[in-house]
Amino acid sequence: MKSLSFNLDPVNFLGSIWDAWNPQPIYESLLQAARGRLKVAHWKDYIVENDLVLRITEVPIGKGLIEHSSWLTQLNKMAPDSWVLLEHLRPEQVPHAKEALDKEMHAAGLAWDL
């Protein structure tokens, strides 16, 4: 069924603190599983905090553990027509997040289709 598509949100698939420190295998697995059906990718960043209990906390793009330029390159190879959505941002955070993502796109040698 061609109408079935996949919304990639790799941070939501981090199942352990070990995944958080090494998210690349999760990302690659999701890309492979969604091959040919990936339409949208939610984009965000995170850190691991040691606040009595280890906690994964969302942070502005570029301030966390994700290697954005690498992930964007992989996404572009696997699903060049997919959309990238910034999420969980207050309106005043959107310009900074877009600027940070643009910088990562440039670092990856990629450009947005306009």
N, C-alpha and C positions, 0 to 999 in steps of 0.2 A: 504494500500500500504506500504510494508515493506521498500521500498527504500526512503521514506521520513524520514529524521533525523533532529535533532535539534542541533544547535551550541549555547551553553549557554554562554552568556556574560552579567552577572547580573548587572554590573555597568551601562551598557547602558540602563537599565530599571528603573533607579532611576528617578522618575518623579517629585520629590519635595525635598526641603531641609529636610523635615521630613523623607522622605525615606532615605536620605543620613545619617541621624543620627541613623536611625533604619532600616538597610537594610535586616535584617533576614526574615521578612515576604515576601518580594519580592523574595528573594532567594528560600525560601521554596515553594512558589507558582510556580516559574519557574521549580523547580525540579519536582514537581507534574505534571505540565502540559506537561513536556517532558518525563515523565515516559515511559521507553521502547524505546525511540527514541533518547536519548542523546548520542552523539558520541564525542563531543569536548567541552571543556570549556576554554574560554579565561580568563587568570588570570592577575590581576593587583590590584592596591590599590589606595586609594584616601583620601583626606582630605577636610574639608569644611573651606574655607577662608572667612574672613570678611574684604573685601577690598573695603569699601564703599557699595558694593553690594555683597551679599553672593554668593560664587562661589564654585563649586565642581571641585577640581583640582587633576589630577593624580599624584601620588608620587610613589617612589620605594616600592616594596613589603615589608611589615613589618613596614612601616613608616606611615601607614594610619589607617583607621577605620575598615577595614575588619578583622574579627576573622578567619584567614586563617585555623588554625588547625581544627576548628569546621566545616567550609565550606568544607574542603577537606574530613573530615570524612563523612559528609552528601553526598557529591558527590560519594565517594567510595561505600557507602551503596546503593545508587540509580543506579549508573552506573559504576561498578568497571572496566569495559573495556574501559572507555572513556579516551581520550587524554587531557592533560592540556597544553595549549599553552601560553607562555609568549608573551605579545604584547606591542607595542609602545615603544620599547627600542632601544637605539643606541647600536652598537656592544659592546662597552666597558662597558655597563650596564648589559649585559647578565650574566656574571659570578656572580655578586653580587645578582642579582635577583634569579638565580638558587640556590645559597647558602642560601638565605633567605627562599625560598620555601622548600628546603631540611630540613631546621631547623623546619619549620612548619609541614612538613610531619612526622618528628621524634617525635615532640611534640604530634601529633595525633596518634602515634603508627602505622603509615603507612610506606610503602616502595614502591619505584617505581618498576614496573615490567620491567626488562631489557631483 
